[in-house]
Every structure is written in C-alpha cells, then in structure tokens.
Amino acid sequence: MLAHALRAVMLRSMNLRPFLAAALLLIAAPALAWSQPGHMTTGAIAFDTLVREHPELLPQIEAIIAAHPDKARLDAATAGLTGSARSRTQFEWLARWPDDIRVGEGTDGKWDHPDWHYELRVVSPAKAIWPWRNGNAGDAFALNYAVFSDPKAAPADRAVALGWLMHIVGDIQQPLHAGHWMSWQYKMTDRAGQLAHVRRTPGGKPIDLHAYWDDMFDMPGGPEATPSAWAVPVATRWPRALAIPAAPTGTPQQQFSAWLDESYALARDVAYTDAFLHATPVALNAPAVSDAYRAKSMLVAQQRLAAGGYRIADTLTMALAKP
C-alpha cells in the first residue's frame, strides 16, 4: 500500500518531469556487456557447440556470413586462416561486431542501435516508482530473429541480423544488462553500474561496477587472446547441463524473456551486493570488493559466458530448423 501511495504522490508532483528526463537521459547512455574479447569468447563457444551438435548447419551459416555488407572487417580478422580456424574466428568477430560499428568507432553508425544492447529493470527499492523497462533488447531480438530465420530475406540483411542475434544473446547474459540501481546518490540511476565505483582488490585501481563485470575475462595481448584462453576452459567447467540445466521451452521470444529474468535476478542477488552497497560516484573513494564477492562473481560470470555461447548456438539452430 505504501509503495502505491508513494507512486501516486510522485505522479501528481510537479517535480516529476525533471526526474523522468534525467533518468531517461542517463539510462540511455550506451553500455557494453562483456568486453569485445568477451563477446568473441561467446562466439567461440557457440561455434564449438554447433560443431558438436549441429555441424550440418555450419555451411548454411557460413553462406549467410559471406553476404555480410561489412565483410571487409571480418575478412581482415581472418586473413591467412583456412578451414575450421577461419570459421571459428568469423563467429568470434561477428559476435562482437555490433560493438565495433558503434558511432565513434570509425564507422558512420549505419547499423548501430545503442538501445538494443540491454533491457533494464530497477533492482533497488525505487522499482516501486519506476516499474518500467529501459532498453529494447527484447524487441531487437524478435526483429533480428524474424529476419535471420526468413530464407526469403535478403542475404545481406540476414547476415546483419545474425551478428545482432549473436551479440544481443551474449549481452543479456551479463547481469548488468538486465538490472540497474536507482537512488538519489546516482542522480536517479547508476546507469547499470557505470557510475558506481569499486576496486577489484584493496589498493587496486578504481573501476566502475559495469566494467568490473564486463572485463573479467580480458587477457593481455590481442583480442584473440581471450577466446583462446577462456572458451574451452569455461565450456569445460560449465557444460551445457550445468550452465543451463533447464531444458528450453516456449517460443524463441519467450526463451529470451526467461534469460532476461535470470540476469535480472543475478543483478539483484549478486552484482548489487557486497562493496556496491558502499560504492560511490567518486572514484577515489571506491571500496574494494570482498574475496567472497570476487570468487562468486567470477563463477557467475563464467556460467553466464558459457550460457551465452550455448544460447547463441540454440538460437541459430531454432532459426534454421526445418519447419
């Protein structure tokens, strides 16, 4: 009853417009989920999964990739590679492609859609006054799935949709692409952790909570170093039955909604605990996460990275399945 009353008071308030405007502006700022090398790792896991489970689909997928309108970027990444090494690397780079073509990344933003990378719900008590979702990952998934799964669609359009599908499915496995914190401390929203600073270790460099999760797997060296180091170990530590123990049910869109719910729960119950409760917009005052949080967040991130790879493979399999 109190929550309903509070919401009613705020809706009647003349000060609501600035609140809404500021919150929408901050939430709309682009956020990345997993680093680009992290996305490449989900692409590698997806490729390895298809090789094991549905190798018959790979020639069809590779034919679609060949029609990609931004293929010069993929060709540069696979120069000198042949056979399965080339195919696997194409998957890795296509999974990160929607980050590569963001405005300001040396492109004109032709295929860029910043609000496709997330779909946020409030995890703080402010959800009583802000029940809405911010971001359009669900709609973007449905749109790109429809294009990719349509054999009559233009091959170039299917190739663009393929990259977005791989990326969106990977994105929303990251808990901070499904949940954010709203309070006056962060001028209404912490922008999915981007305004909340912590440290990985005592005395370590301040880092925002979103980057803490995004960059967890990054290895020194070129971008290929991360999938080389992590794809097989993560998939071994988190096989399909352990990473996603429940058998998928419902339409592809219903499954995607369930994945969002999983990530939202992890944002609420894992990401926004521990040091975050003392986090601050002032980087110099950032607290260090505990050993327990560091260990738990690594386990959760590994599970979500593996789940992302398996679910990319499952999404492509569903889309290409014979009627």
N, C-alpha and C positions, 0 to 999 in steps of 0.2 A: 504493500500500500504506500509506504514511504517513497519508494522509487517512482511510482506512478505520480504521486503528488509533486515530487521534485521536478519530474519531467514537465508536468503541466505548468508549474511556475515558470520554468525556463522558457517554454514555448510562448508564454504570454509576455516574457520580458522584452523590453525594447533593446536590451544589450545582446540579444541572441544573434543578430546579424553579424556583428564583428566576430563573435565566437565561431560561427559557421564558416565565415570567409577565411579566417586564419587557419582553422583546422583543415579545410579543404585544400588550401594553398600548400600547407606543409605536407599533408599526406600525398599530394600529387607529385611531390619531388621524386624523381626516379630512384629506385633501389635495385641493387643487384642481388641475386640469390645464387649462392656458390660463386666463386671466382670463375673466370674463363677456364682455367685449368680444371677446376672442379666440375664444370659442365662437361668438359672433354672426358672426364672420368665416367660420368653417367653414359655418355655416348659409347665409350669403350665397353662398359658392362652390357649395354643394350646390344651391341654388335655380337659380343661373345655369347649372349643369351640366344640370339637368333641363330647363330651358327650351330648351337647345340639343339635347339628346339624346333626351329623352322627355317632350315637352310634354303628351302625351296623358294622362300620369299625374297632372298637377297638379290637375285638378278633383277627382279621387278623393282625393288627399291633403288638399286644402282642405276637402272634405266631412268627413273624419275630424277635422281640426283644429277644425271648427265644433262638434263634440261634446265638446270638452275640458272636463272638470269644473272646471278652474281658468282658464276662458277669459276671465274678467274681467281677469286680469292681462295677457293677450295683447291684449285689446281696448283697454286703456289705452295700451299701447305703440303701437298702430296707429291711434289716434284721428286722424281727419282725413285718413287715407290711403285711396286707392282703387286699383283695378286691380293691376298688377304690383308697384307700390311697396308696397302693403299686403301682398300675398302674400309678397314677399321679406322684409319686416320680420317677418312671422309666423314664417318659417323662422329668422330670426336669433334671435328671442326664445325660440322653442321649443328651439333648440339649447342655450341657457343655462338653461332652466327648472329642471332638476334642481339647479342651484346656488342658484337663487332660493328654492326651497322647503325648504332645509335648516333643521333645528331652529335656532332663534335668529335666523332671517331674517324674523321677523314671521309665521311660519306654525306650525301645530301639528305639522309633520313627518309628516303623513299619508302622503305619497308619498316620504318621504326614506329613502334606503338608502345610508349612508356607504360601505359596503364594495363598492358597485357601481362606483365610480369608478376602480378600479385593480386590478391583479393583479401583484404584485411578486415578483421573484426576486433573490436576492443576487448582486451583481457582484464583491464583494470575495473574498479567499481564504476567508472564513468560510462560503462556499457549501458547503464540504466538511462542515460540521457543521450547516448549516441549508439542506437541499435543498428545503424546502417552499415553496409559493407562499402569499402573503398577499394577501387581497382576492378578490373574486368577480366581476370584470368579465366573465369568460368565461361563467359560469353566467347572469349577468344579461342578457348579450347574447342567449343562447339563449332564455331565458324571454320577453323582450320581443319578440324576433323571432317567436316562435311566436304570441304574442297579436296583434301587428300584422298578420301575414300571414294571419290567420284571418278570412275575411269573415263568419263566423258569430259572432265575438266581439262583445261589447257595444261600440258606437261609442265610449263614454267610455273604456273600457279600452284600445281600440286607440289612442286619442289620447294617453293617458298613456304607453303603450308606445312610440309614435312619438317623443315627447320624450326618453325614456330612450335609445332606439336612437341618435338623433342625438347625444346627449351622450356616451354611452359610446364610440361610434366615434371621436368627436373626442378624448375623454380619452386613450385608449390610444395615440394617435399621439405624445403627449408622452413622451419617453424616460423621464422620472422617474415615470411611472405604470406602468412595467414593470420597473424595476430600482431597488434600494436598496443602500446600503453598510452592512455590519455590522462593527463593531470595538468594542473596549472604550472607545475615545475618545468614542464617542457612546452610551455605555450600551447597547451591542449594535447599535443601528440608528440611522442618521442620519435616519430617517423620510422616506425618499425625498428627501433634501436639505434638509428643513426645519430641521435642526439644524446644518447646515454653512454657515458664513457666508463670503461673498466680497464683492468690490466690483467694480462694472462698470468703473470707471476708477480709477487711482491717486488717493487722496484722496477718492474718492466715498463715498457713504453705504453702510454695510454692508447686505447683503441676503442672505437665505438662498438657497441654490442652487436650490431648487424655485421660489421666486418669481422668480429670475433668468430661468428658462425660461418660466414662466407669463406674466409681464408684458412680454415682449419687444416686443409689438406695440401696447401700450396707448398711445393718443393722448390729449392733453388735451381737455377738453370732455366732452360727454355720451357715453354708451356707444355711440351710433350713429356717433361719430367714427371709431372703429377699423375697423369693416367698410367704411365709406365710403372710408377712406384706404388700406386694405390688400387688400380682397377681389380687386379687378380686377388690381392690380399683382402680387400673389402668384400668381394664376392665370396671368397672362401670363408671368411669369418661370419658373413651374413648370407648364407644360401637362401634361395627363394623361400623355402618353407619357414625359415626363421625370420627373414626380413619382412615378409608379408604372409603371415600364417593363414589368414582368412582367404578363402577362395573368392575371386572377384564375382560380383553379382550385379545385375541390373544393366542398364544401357551404359555406353561409354561416358555419357554426361553424368549419370548417377554415380558411377565409379569415381569420376573426377571430384565430384562433390564430397564423397566419402574421404578421399585423400586430403582434401582441404580441411575437413573436420579433424582428421588425425593430426595434421600440422598445427591447427588451432589449439588443440588440447596440449600438444607439446610446448607450444609457446607459453601457454598459461601455466603449465605444471613444471616445466623445466627451464626454458630460456629466461622467463621473467621471475627468477628466484635468486637466492644467494646474493652475490655482490650487486646485482641490479637494484636490489632494494635500497642500496646506499649509493647507487650510481648518480652521476651529476652531469649537467651540461658543460661544466667547467672541466676540461680535460686534465688539468694539473691536479685536481682533487680526486681523480678516479681511484676507486678501491680495487684491490686485487681479488680475483675470484678464488674460491677455496679449492683445495686439492680435490675434494669430493665433486664440486661442480665441474672442474676441468675434466675429471675422469668420466663423469656421467655425460657431459656434453659431447665428448669425443665418441662415446658409444652410440649415443642417439644420432649424431651426425653421420657416423658410419652406416647405421641402419637405414637412415633416410637416403643417403647416397646410393646404397645398394638398391633400395626400393625404387628410387628414381630410374635406375638403369633397367630393372625388370619391368617397370610400368611403361617405360618408353617402348620396350620390345612388345609388351602386351598390347599397347595402343596401336602400334603399326600392324600387329597381327590381326587385331579385330577389324581395322580399317580395310585390310586387303583380303580378308576372308571371303571365300566364295559364298554367294547367297544360297 
